[in-house]
Amino acid sequence: MKRTLLGSAMIAVLGTSVAAGGIERTNQSSSVLFKKGNYVELGFGSVRPNVGGEGKTTGYSYDNVANDFAQKELRAKIDINDRLSFGIIMDQPFGADIEYGGNSATTELGGTKAFAEVNAQTFLLKYQVNSNASVFGGLRRQTASGDITLDGTTYGGTLQVLPPPPAGPGGVLAAGASGYNIELKDAVGTGYTVGAAYEIPDIALRVALSFNSEITHKMDVEETLPLDVVVPGVGVVASSTTTQSGSLDVKTPKSWNLDVQSGIAKDTLLFGSIRWVEHSVFSVYADLLDAELVSLDDTVTYTIGVGRRFSPNFSALAAFSHESAGDEEVSPLAPTNGFNSLTLGGAYTFDNGFEISGGASWRQVGDAKAYARGATRADFEGNTVFGAGIKLSYSF
């Protein structure tokens, strides 16, 4: 029993760590279903990226391209009877907040930015088949929104057109895209989670495999593109904006989680996980530009760690995670490529059922080249991310 409680506390602390690659901000774990008895927790986290690059042609320093962000989550589990349990998870599994500084007229990517936010609610049921095996699954509901702006010399200045008839021949003079914006309005999508687990409680062994489906969001979008009307030999005679409204299917990725833990000595737990995420399914198509705005690689993240109970009330852990680098040419809207990270955490359990746990992660992210319109526009090297979080929980 002590080993099982230790494993439960230690795995929970990992939820405070920095998120993985692509647009991912949590690992979408269903571990709350394995808490003993009835349980509720509230978590808060803060992530501070230190991600910067250097312009390929201008040498401009793009500092703090990735903005800080906060995370919050609520998890709860209720035993309906001896075999059936209900769980609920409220979190923000995906997101992005990228912004390039610099003058858009003189730097490659100055003014380019992207913001995305996904809030999720997951409703789960777990059925205990026997003392060792269980199955679980449920529905996932997500609300998503976003906004992307392209700017800088990379995108060729503003769209320039000739005056339309009868004042002129009309037509495109220079197909620039600087200042292009797409707003992706709030949309709701639904998916599912399924999984199974095998446990040997006496040695705190648990092997759990879970699958999260991709979720399609049918989003209303509005695109805008600045344009200048140019008379040859005269110059710009008028400025305007082209606007187009429509709809777009945007998918958040599916994933597989394999989580393993086992007691290896008295009050000592070894744990690990493998997580695969199909980030490549996430795309945003710009109809006005006839182009994809985001290109991401699928990722596999490996974690291994050890937790130890030092007293009846206090436990601690250390964990190492690795995500292999993919193609070094990445979207300017996601300028990292793989990582190595170290997580430290601890949990203190009070005699009245309350527990406080916390953790911190330091991550070295892989070097990358921000690639757009057929060329590398900035080099990103030696970047890091720091995250920390705290959770308050109660068992009853």
C-alpha positions in Angstrom: 0.0 0.0 0.0 2.8 2.5 0.9 4.5 1.8 -2.5 1.2 2.4 -4.3 0.6 5.7 -2.6 4.1 6.7 -3.3 3.7 6.0 -7.0 0.5 7.9 -7.1 2.0 11.0 -5.5 5.2 10.9 -7.6 3.5 10.5 -10.9 1.1 13.3 -10.1 4.0 15.7 -9.5 5.2 15.2 -13.1 2.1 17.0 -14.2 3.8 20.2 -13.1 6.7 19.8 -15.5 7.2 21.7 -18.7 5.2 20.5 -21.7 6.5 18.6 -24.7 7.0 19.6 -28.3 4.8 20.9 -31.0 1.7 22.7 -29.5 1.5 20.4 -26.5 1.3 21.8 -23.0 0.3 18.7 -20.9 0.7 14.9 -21.4 -3.1 14.3 -21.1 -2.5 11.6 -18.4 -5.4 9.6 -17.0 -3.4 8.7 -13.9 -6.1 10.3 -11.6 -8.2 7.2 -12.2 -5.7 5.2 -10.2 -5.9 7.2 -7.0 -7.1 5.3 -4.0 -10.7 6.2 -2.8 -12.3 9.5 -3.7 -9.9 12.3 -4.7 -9.7 15.9 -6.0 -6.8 18.1 -6.9 -6.2 21.6 -8.1 -3.0 22.5 -9.9 -1.2 25.7 -10.9 1.9 26.1 -13.0 4.1 28.8 -14.6 6.3 28.2 -17.6 9.1 30.7 -18.6 10.7 30.0 -22.0 14.0 31.6 -22.9 13.8 31.1 -26.6 15.7 33.5 -29.0 17.3 33.4 -32.4 19.4 35.4 -34.8 18.2 36.7 -38.2 19.9 34.8 -41.0 20.6 37.8 -43.2 20.2 40.8 -40.9 21.8 39.3 -37.7 19.0 40.8 -35.7 18.6 39.3 -32.2 15.0 37.9 -31.8 14.9 37.7 -28.0 12.1 36.1 -26.0 10.2 34.9 -29.0 8.1 32.5 -26.8 6.1 34.3 -24.2 5.6 33.1 -20.6 2.4 31.3 -19.9 0.4 29.9 -16.9 -1.3 26.5 -16.6 -4.2 25.5 -14.3 -6.0 22.2 -14.0 -8.7 20.4 -12.0 -8.7 16.6 -11.6 -11.2 14.5 -9.6 -12.1 10.8 -9.1 -15.1 9.3 -7.4 -15.7 5.6 -6.7 -19.2 4.7 -7.8 -18.9 1.2 -6.4 -16.2 -1.5 -5.9 -15.5 -1.8 -9.6 -16.6 1.4 -11.3 -15.0 4.8 -10.9 -15.7 8.2 -12.5 -13.0 10.8 -13.3 -13.0 14.4 -14.6 -10.1 16.4 -15.9 -10.1 20.1 -16.8 -6.9 21.5 -18.3 -5.3 23.3 -21.3 -3.6 20.5 -23.3 -2.5 22.6 -26.3 -1.4 26.2 -26.9 1.1 28.6 -28.4 2.2 32.2 -27.8 4.9 33.3 -30.2 5.9 36.9 -31.0 8.9 38.2 -33.0 10.2 41.7 -32.1 11.9 44.0 -34.6 10.8 46.4 -37.3 8.8 44.6 -39.9 10.3 46.6 -42.7 13.9 45.8 -41.8 14.0 42.4 -40.1 13.1 38.9 -41.5 10.3 38.1 -39.1 9.6 41.3 -37.1 5.9 41.4 -36.2 5.2 37.8 -36.9 3.1 36.2 -34.1 0.9 33.3 -33.2 -1.5 32.7 -30.4 -3.5 29.5 -29.8 -5.5 28.4 -26.8 -7.3 25.0 -26.1 -9.3 24.4 -23.0 -10.4 20.8 -22.4 -12.8 18.8 -20.3 -12.4 15.0 -20.1 -15.0 12.7 -18.6 -13.8 9.1 -17.8 -15.1 5.8 -16.5 -12.8 3.1 -15.2 -13.9 -0.5 -14.7 -11.9 -2.9 -12.5 -12.1 -6.2 -14.3 -10.4 -8.1 -11.4 -7.7 -7.4 -8.8 -5.1 -6.9 -11.6 -6.8 -5.6 -14.8 -8.8 -2.5 -15.6 -10.2 -0.7 -18.6 -11.1 2.9 -18.9 -12.4 5.5 -21.4 -14.5 8.5 -22.0 -15.3 11.7 -23.8 -13.0 14.7 -24.4 -14.4 18.1 -25.2 -12.2 20.9 -26.3 -12.8 24.6 -27.0 -10.1 26.1 -29.3 -9.3 29.6 -30.7 -6.3 31.2 -32.3 -4.7 34.1 -34.2 -1.7 34.3 -36.6 0.0 37.3 -38.2 2.8 37.1 -40.7 5.2 40.0 -41.0 8.7 41.0 -41.8 10.8 41.1 -45.0 10.4 37.3 -45.4 6.9 37.9 -46.6 7.8 40.4 -49.3 6.1 43.6 -48.1 2.5 44.4 -48.7 0.5 43.0 -51.6 0.8 45.5 -54.5 -1.9 45.8 -57.2 -2.4 47.9 -60.3 -5.5 50.2 -60.4 -8.6 48.3 -61.6 -10.4 49.2 -64.8 -11.2 51.8 -66.0 -8.4 53.6 -64.2 -5.9 50.8 -65.0 -5.3 47.3 -66.2 -5.7 45.7 -62.7 -3.8 42.7 -61.6 -1.0 41.9 -59.1 2.2 43.8 -59.3 4.0 42.2 -56.3 2.6 39.3 -54.4 3.7 40.3 -50.9 2.1 38.8 -47.8 3.4 41.1 -45.0 0.7 42.0 -42.5 -1.4 39.0 -43.3 -3.7 37.9 -40.4 -6.0 35.0 -39.8 -8.4 34.9 -36.8 -9.6 31.5 -35.8 -12.8 32.0 -33.7 -13.9 29.8 -30.8 -15.0 26.3 -31.8 -15.9 23.2 -29.9 -14.8 19.7 -30.8 -15.2 16.3 -29.2 -13.1 13.1 -29.1 -12.5 10.2 -26.9 -9.9 8.4 -24.6 -9.6 4.7 -24.2 -7.1 2.6 -22.2 -6.3 -0.4 -20.2 -4.0 -1.2 -17.2 -2.5 -4.2 -15.5 -1.4 -3.9 -11.8 0.3 -6.0 -9.1 -0.4 -3.9 -6.0 2.0 -5.8 -3.7 5.0 -4.5 -5.7 3.4 -1.2 -6.9 3.5 -2.5 -10.5 1.3 -0.8 -13.0 1.4 -0.8 -16.8 -1.1 1.5 -18.4 -1.7 2.1 -22.1 -4.0 4.9 -23.3 -5.1 6.5 -26.5 -6.4 10.0 -27.1 -8.2 10.6 -30.4 -7.6 13.6 -32.6 -10.3 16.2 -32.4 -11.6 18.3 -35.3 -12.6 21.9 -34.7 -14.8 23.4 -37.4 -13.7 27.0 -37.0 -15.1 30.2 -38.5 -12.1 32.3 -39.7 -11.5 35.8 -41.0 -8.5 36.6 -43.1 -7.1 40.0 -43.8 -4.3 41.1 -46.1 -3.1 44.7 -46.5 -2.7 45.9 -50.1 -1.3 49.0 -51.8 -2.7 50.3 -55.2 0.3 51.3 -57.3 0.5 53.4 -60.4 3.7 52.8 -62.3 5.9 55.8 -62.3 3.8 57.4 -59.6 3.9 55.0 -56.7 1.3 54.1 -54.1 -1.9 56.0 -54.6 -4.1 54.2 -52.1 -4.0 51.6 -49.4 -6.7 49.1 -48.4 -7.3 45.7 -46.9 -8.6 42.5 -48.5 -10.9 40.6 -46.1 -12.3 37.1 -46.5 -14.5 35.1 -44.2 -14.9 31.3 -44.3 -14.5 28.1 -42.3 -11.6 25.8 -41.6 -11.2 22.4 -40.1 -8.3 22.4 -37.6 -7.3 19.2 -35.8 -5.6 18.8 -32.4 -3.4 15.6 -32.5 -4.0 12.1 -31.4 -1.6 10.4 -29.0 -0.6 7.2 -27.3 0.7 7.0 -23.7 2.5 4.0 -22.2 3.1 4.5 -18.5 5.0 2.0 -16.3 5.9 2.0 -12.6 7.2 -0.6 -10.2 8.6 -0.8 -6.7 12.3 -1.7 -6.8 13.1 -1.5 -3.0 11.3 -0.6 0.2 9.7 2.9 -0.3 11.4 3.3 -3.7 9.6 3.4 -7.1 11.0 3.3 -10.6 8.7 4.8 -13.3 8.8 5.7 -17.0 6.7 6.6 -20.0 6.7 6.7 -23.7 4.4 9.2 -25.4 3.8 9.5 -29.2 1.9 12.6 -30.6 0.9 13.1 -34.2 1.6 16.8 -34.3 1.7 16.7 -38.1 -2.1 16.5 -38.3 -2.2 20.1 -36.9 -2.4 22.6 -39.8 -3.7 26.0 -40.6 -4.4 26.8 -44.2 -4.4 30.4 -45.5 -6.9 30.6 -48.3 -5.9 34.1 -49.3 -2.3 33.0 -49.6 -3.0 29.5 -50.9 -0.5 28.2 -48.3 -0.1 26.2 -45.1 1.0 28.4 -42.2 2.2 25.7 -39.8 4.2 22.6 -40.3 5.0 20.3 -37.3 6.8 17.0 -36.9 5.4 14.0 -34.9 7.1 13.5 -31.6 8.1 10.6 -29.3 8.9 11.6 -25.7 10.7 9.2 -23.3 10.7 9.7 -19.5 12.4 7.7 -16.7 12.6 8.5 -13.1 12.8 7.4 -9.5 10.7 8.3 -6.5 11.3 7.6 -2.8 9.3 7.9 0.4 11.6 9.5 3.0 9.0 9.5 5.8 5.4 8.5 6.2 4.4 12.0 5.0 7.1 13.1 2.6 8.2 11.7 -0.8 10.4 13.1 -3.6 11.3 12.3 -7.2 13.8 13.0 -10.0 13.0 12.3 -13.6 14.8 12.7 -17.0 12.9 13.2 -20.3 14.1 13.1 -23.9 12.4 14.0 -27.1 14.5 13.3 -30.3 15.0 16.2 -32.7 13.3 16.1 -36.0 13.9 18.1 -39.2 16.0 21.1 -38.2 14.0 23.3 -40.5 10.9 24.3 -38.5 8.0 26.7 -38.7 8.9 30.2 -37.4 5.7 29.7 -35.3 7.2 26.8 -33.4 11.0 27.4 -33.4 12.3 24.5 -31.2 13.4 21.0 -32.1 13.4 18.2 -29.5 14.7 18.6 -25.9 16.3 17.1 -22.8 14.8 17.9 -19.4 15.3 17.3 -15.7 12.4 17.3 -13.3 12.5 17.4 -9.5 9.5 17.2 -7.3 8.1 16.4 -3.8 4.9 15.7 -2.0 3.9 16.1 1.6 0.8 14.3 2.9 -1.0 15.5 6.0 -2.8 13.2 8.3 -6.2 14.7 7.5 -6.1 13.6 3.8 -4.7 16.8 2.3 -1.6 16.7 0.2 0.6 19.5 -1.2 3.0 18.6 -4.0 5.2 20.6 -6.3 7.8 20.3 -9.0 10.2 22.2 -11.3 11.6 21.3 -14.7 14.6 22.7 -16.6 14.7 21.9 -20.3 17.4 22.3 -22.9 15.6 22.6 -26.2 17.1 21.5 -29.5 18.6 23.9 -32.0 16.4 24.8 -35.0 16.2 26.9 -38.2 13.1 29.0 -38.7 12.2 28.2 -42.3 9.7 30.1 -44.5 9.2 30.8 -48.1 12.0 28.5 -49.3 14.8 29.7 -47.0 16.1 29.8 -43.5 15.1 33.1 -41.9 16.6 32.8 -38.4 18.8 30.4 -36.4 17.8 29.3 -32.9 20.5 27.9 -30.6 21.1 27.2 -26.9 17.6 27.9 -25.7 16.0 26.7 -22.5 12.6 26.5 -20.8 11.9 26.6 -17.0 8.6 25.5 -15.5 7.3 25.1 -11.9 4.0 24.2 -10.4 2.1 23.3 -7.3 -0.8 21.0 -6.6 -3.2 20.9 -3.7 -5.2 17.6 -3.3 -7.6 15.9 -0.9 -8.4 12.2 -0.5 -11.7 11.3 1.2 
